[in-house]
Amino acid sequence: MKIAIGNDHAAVELKNEIKAYLEGKGHELIDFGTNTNESCDYPNFGEAVGKAVVNNEAECGVLICGTGIGISIAANKVKGVRAAVCSEPVSARLTKEHNNANVIAFGARIVGVEVAKAIVDAYLDAEYEGERHQRRVDMISAIEM
């Protein structure tokens, strides 16, 4: 699977761990994040990953900042992105199954490496259930301007 990944300065180390983990599982990653600890602006990375996903350059996205919140808000400004912050694997699975989320986010200051791996595994292993959920996903899409 081709996955877009992005991060800010607070998440360089965790991004590198997750990137290596996913590549080790055979995934191809497009890295839109920073590789330095110098302060930078997370909206740029959220937007870049969001655009890569909606433009079909990647099948999904993974975003990491200090909390996962700011970078996911930025990604959600890209029309067609459904980004969800997940701090544990159950939410990661359910956001794919019920919301057809195409981007997940988490915080390097919130979760450790092993929980982050469990989050991405739960998300990537899940499949959108459609059917009763599609009406609500369509309603979300209709809100976009």
Helices and strands as residue ranges (DSSP letters): E 2-7, G 9-11, H 12-24, E 28-31, H 42-54, E 60-65, H 69-76, E 83-85, H 89-99, E 103-107, H 113-125, G 131-133, H 134-143
